[in-house]
Amino acid sequence: MPYVKKPRVTTVARRDVISRRLANPMGNESLAIPSNPPKHWVFRIGNGAISPDHIWRMRQQKGWDFAEPADIAGGLPEDFGFEHRNGRLIRGDRGQEVLLKMLASEWRLIQQAKSDQNTKQMKGIKDIPQRAAAELGDEGSEAADFLHNSLKHVEITEKKEILRSEDYQS
């Protein structure tokens, strides 16, 4: 008779489930995967079903690496729905979802660089209507007049919202 590994069943205290539901009553939020050491890693789940090279791109082009069981604090991979197979933490019917990790310090640097680029691209956005009207002025006054009159009712504002990086970490 072949050996069949029995699945490990973990239970969560009912009060923990209810408190999590009360904090977010409208949806099922993903369980945070605590890192070992604390706040050292940021985790993402890469889904190979998106495209054949999706996991490869996440690793080679975006800097993610395969997570290992030792990277997870507070339980076994099975506690978070993963199975350790071939050196990877996977889940899904065919193992298409893979747990990936990145150093939290590097992740924060990338997030800051993305924010800086977005801020740089936003500079001068208030001038867009005037620049468009000026360019249309070369084509003919009727088009420029129409655009100028239409834009009187348009207000473009710049807004910078500061989000804490801790809100996006495991």
C-alpha positions in Angstrom: 0.0 0.0 0.0 1.6 3.3 -1.0 2.2 6.0 1.6 -0.2 8.9 1.5 0.7 12.0 3.3 -2.2 13.2 5.4 -2.8 16.9 5.1 -2.0 19.0 8.2 -5.1 20.7 9.5 -4.6 23.9 11.4 -7.3 25.7 13.3 -7.6 29.4 14.1 -9.3 30.5 17.2 -12.8 31.6 16.5 -12.3 35.0 18.2 -9.4 35.7 15.8 -11.5 34.9 12.8 -14.4 37.1 14.1 -12.1 40.0 15.0 -10.5 39.9 11.5 -14.0 39.8 9.9 -15.1 42.8 12.1 -12.1 44.8 11.0 -13.0 44.1 7.3 -16.7 43.1 7.2 -17.1 43.4 3.4 -14.4 41.2 2.2 -11.9 38.4 2.7 -8.6 40.0 3.2 -5.5 37.8 2.6 -3.8 36.5 5.7 -0.5 38.3 6.3 2.4 36.0 6.2 4.8 37.0 9.0 8.5 37.0 8.0 11.4 35.6 9.9 13.1 37.7 11.1 10.1 40.1 11.6 9.6 42.7 8.8 12.7 41.4 7.0 10.8 40.1 4.0 7.9 41.2 1.8 6.0 38.3 0.3 4.0 38.1 -2.9 2.2 35.2 -4.6 3.2 34.7 -8.2 0.7 32.9 -10.3 2.2 31.0 -13.2 -1.3 30.6 -14.8 -1.2 34.3 -15.8 1.4 33.5 -18.5 4.0 30.9 -19.1 6.9 33.2 -18.1 5.2 35.2 -15.3 7.2 33.7 -12.5 10.4 34.0 -14.5 9.7 37.7 -15.2 8.9 38.3 -11.5 12.3 36.8 -10.6 14.5 38.1 -13.4 12.9 41.4 -14.2 11.4 42.5 -10.9 13.8 41.1 -8.3 11.7 38.5 -6.4 13.1 35.2 -5.2 11.5 31.9 -4.1 10.5 31.9 -0.4 11.6 29.1 1.8 9.9 27.6 4.8 12.5 29.2 7.1 11.4 32.7 5.9 8.0 32.3 7.5 7.5 33.0 11.2 4.7 31.8 13.3 3.9 28.5 11.7 4.5 26.1 8.9 3.9 26.8 5.3 0.8 24.6 5.5 -0.7 27.0 8.0 -0.8 29.6 5.2 -2.0 27.2 2.5 1.3 26.3 1.0 3.1 23.1 0.3 6.9 22.7 0.2 7.8 21.0 -3.0 11.0 21.0 -5.1 12.4 23.8 -2.9 9.4 26.1 -3.5 6.3 27.0 -1.5 3.4 26.4 -3.8 -0.4 26.2 -3.7 -3.1 25.7 -6.3 -4.5 22.7 -8.1 -1.4 22.3 -10.2 1.0 24.2 -8.0 0.9 27.2 -10.2 1.0 29.7 -7.3 4.4 30.3 -5.8 5.3 32.3 -2.7 8.0 34.8 -3.6 10.0 37.1 -1.3 12.0 40.3 -1.5 14.0 42.1 1.2 11.8 44.7 2.8 14.5 47.4 2.5 14.8 46.8 -1.2 11.0 46.7 -1.7 10.7 50.1 0.1 13.5 51.6 -2.2 11.6 50.4 -5.3 8.3 51.8 -4.0 10.0 55.1 -3.3 11.5 55.2 -6.8 8.0 54.4 -8.3 6.5 57.2 -6.2 9.3 59.7 -7.3 8.7 58.8 -10.9 4.9 59.3 -10.6 5.5 62.7 -8.9 7.9 63.8 -11.6 5.3 62.9 -14.3 2.6 64.8 -12.5 4.6 68.1 -12.5 3.2 70.5 -15.0 -0.2 68.7 -15.3 -2.0 72.0 -14.7 -0.5 73.4 -17.9 -1.9 70.7 -20.1 -5.1 72.5 -21.1 -3.2 75.7 -21.9 -0.6 73.8 -23.9 -3.3 71.9 -25.9 -5.2 75.2 -26.7 -1.9 76.8 -27.8 -1.1 73.9 -30.1 -4.6 74.0 -31.6 -4.2 77.8 -32.1 -1.8 77.0 -34.8 -4.4 74.8 -36.6 -7.1 77.5 -36.5 -8.8 79.8 -34.1 -12.2 78.0 -34.1 -10.7 74.8 -32.7 -8.6 76.7 -30.1 -11.7 78.8 -29.1 -13.8 75.7 -28.7 -11.2 74.0 -26.5 -10.5 77.1 -24.5 -14.3 77.5 -23.8 -14.7 73.8 -22.9 -11.7 73.9 -20.5 -13.1 76.8 -18.5 -15.2 74.2 -16.6 -12.3 71.7 -16.1 -10.2 71.9 -13.0 -7.0 69.9 -12.7 -5.4 69.5 -9.3 -2.3 67.8 -8.1 -2.7 65.8 -4.9 0.0 63.9 -3.1 -1.1 61.2 -0.7 1.3 59.7 1.7 0.8 56.0 2.5 2.8 54.1 5.1 4.9 51.3 3.7 4.1 49.3 6.8 0.5 48.9 5.4 1.9 46.9 2.5 4.3 44.6 4.2 3.8 41.2 5.6 
